[in-house]
Every structure is written in structure tokens, then in C-alpha cells.
Amino acid sequence: MNRKYPVDYNILISVLVLVSIGVVMVFSASSANAYYQYHDSFYFLKRQLLWAIIGFFAMTFMMNFDYHNLKKLSSILLILSIILLIVLLLPGIGSTRYNSTRWIEIGGFTLQPSEIAKYAIILFFAKYFDKNPNYAKSFKKGVLPVLFIAGIFFLLIMKQPNFSTAGTIFIISIIILFVAGAKLSFMATLFGLGGSAALIVVTTVKYIRQRVFTFLNPWQDIKGHGYQIVQSLYALGSGGLFGVGLGRSRQKFMYLPMPQNDFIFSIIGEELGLIGTASILLLFLYLIIRGLRVAAKAPDVFGCLTATGIIGIIGVQTLINVAVVTSSMPATGVSLPFISYGGTSTVFMMAAMGILLNISRYANMDRS
């Protein structure tokens, strides 16, 4: 058994700060919408606070749960996530919102199977390459299994439809394959295949094609398809350097749709300004760097690839979310980690950080 060290408290504190910012900003962004919909300004705050508390206990549990034991659960979790994604698509099972079927309602709460799938695929690939380290250098035994399994998840999640999560899972799978030791020629082939697949999706899927056209010129249809991104830019532009002040956003008053979700960064920009948004992005960057250090110092391949996948999700989702709200890429529904409103996402992401913290206990690294 490897020697145990203290957890990386820098990661722990960073996560707690981000979650705290999230709870505050969810309330600030959602109060007007919550009162209009539910006659309770605290509706979203109470639910997000509950999920944050559950997430904290999940993170604490996983922080003290030997990550090596996750190898035994990886295959079960992968199969379970596939079953849930299939069940979700059965008539009468999935809950449809905003023209997308992504949730299963259980006793008044909702479960988003795609959130489970993200971490299931990370653990499975980490175990696969830990057991067979040389497979990553083989196209047949390394690349093809990754493409096949990631492809299954991609197709199931696209049926919801949820292109952003499907794409995120595919990107994370490729990152894990690269870190596991895949040849650069393989990676070039995969990028080519990925680019071709993206082009096919854009040209054949109507709603994605429309989002691309809207991204190219959102001002052409400011009352229709371009409305949300235009309102997001108004919010960011109004914030200036220091923001209009916490709780004083104007765009949250029924201008920016569902501001507590994927576009919460716009409200942060309006209320806290460039200083506030830059500070949060620097905190994310610090968390990612610390997470990559844990991955680099992990005592085994399983720990390294698991840590890489977890921190990869944080990095990819943050990058996509910020790019969308600043109109740097076509609009797509990716939440801002730890900050956007969402129960399943918050709990599973905090549990994943608990796994990362547990890996840090076995990593011989500088904790200053």
C-alpha cells in the first residue's frame, strides 16, 4: 500500500470557494425568475444550497474512500449509465424540458444520466489502460475500443438531444487516450475523424446548424434565435470593470432566459464586472493546475488517468461555457462547474473532486 499524505487543501479550498460563489450567484441571478414562476424568491437558492450540502458530504466520503476500489465498480458504473441513458429515451420515462429529454424524475427530484456517464467513462478507460498500459500504442486495442465505447455514449446522448455533453464525453475520452500514451499519428487521425463528424452533425442536424448561423451573426435575429446571446452580451457589457453591484443585475429581470443556469457567467459579469469574472477564471485555472499536478504525481496509471479525466471535465466545461456566453462559439448547453444551478451536476462534480482529493493523498507532491 502506498504511503498516505494529507489531501491537497489548496484544491479543497478552491472547490469550496467556487461552490460558495455559485450558491450566492444562483440566488442573485434567479431571485426575480423564482418569484415570477414560484412566488418564492428563494426557490432556486434553497434547492441549490441543499444540493451543495449533499455534494459536500459526497465529496467528503469520496475523499476518504480509497480510489483503488473504484476499479471494481468501473464496469458496473459504465453498464448502469448506458442502461439509464436507454431508459431515459423510453416513452413516459424521461422528463422533457426546452425540447430536450435529459432528466429522470424520482420522488420530486431529477437525475441526469449523462452526468453519471461522464465519470463512468473516465473510470472505465482509466482501469482499461491501467490494466493494459501498452494498449494505448495500438490502434486496434487502444483507439478502436475508445472510439467504440465513446461512440455509444455519443449516440445515446445525441438522441436526447444534447450535443454539448456528447461532445464533452468524446473530448475527455480522447484526452485520456492521449495521456495514456497514444501515438501522435493516432491523435491526428482522431482529430480528423472528429472534425469530419462535427461537420456532418452541423450540416445534418437542423437545430445545431441554426445555432452556427446565429453565432456568425446573432444581431441578425435579436428577437429570435439570437436573443439569448445578445442579452448575454448586454449583461457583460453593462458590467464594465467593477460591475453594477451584487444583486443589482438588470438582465435577470426576465431579459436573459434562465440566468441561473448556463448563462450565469453573464450575470456574474454584469454584477461583478471584469474584475469578478477574471478572478473566478483565475480560480478555475489554479484548480486545474493543482489537479494536473495530482495527476502527474499519482502513484499509478489508474490514478493518473482518473485525475486527468476529472480535471479535464472542469477545464472543458469552463472553456465551453465562457466561450458561449461571450459569443466566442455557437450556443450550447454546458453548465459552469460548481456555479451554475443544477442538482445532479453539482453533486457528481463535488463527488468527483472528492476522488481527486483522495488521489492527492497518495501523490508525493509539494502541498504548499
Buried (B, 14 or more C-beta within 10 A) or exposed (E): EEEEBEBBEBBBEBBBBBBEBBBBBBBBBBBBBBEEEEEEBBBBBEBBBBBBEBBBEBBBEBBEBEBBEBBEBBBEBBEBBBEBBEEBEEEEEBBEEEEBBBBBEEEEEBBBBBBBBBBBBBBBBBBBBBEBEEBBBBEEEBBEBBBEBBBBBBEBBBBBBBBBBBBBBBBBBBBBBBBBBBBEEBBEBBEEEBEEBBEEBBEEBEEBBBBEBBBEEBEEBEEEBBBBBBBBBBBBEBBEEEBBEEEEBBBBEEBBBBBBBBBBBBBBBBBBBBEBBEBBBEBBEEBBEBBBBBBEBBBBBBBBBBBBBBBBBBBBBBBBBBBBBBBEBBBBBBBBBBBBBBBBBBBBBBBBBBBBBBBBBBBEBEBE
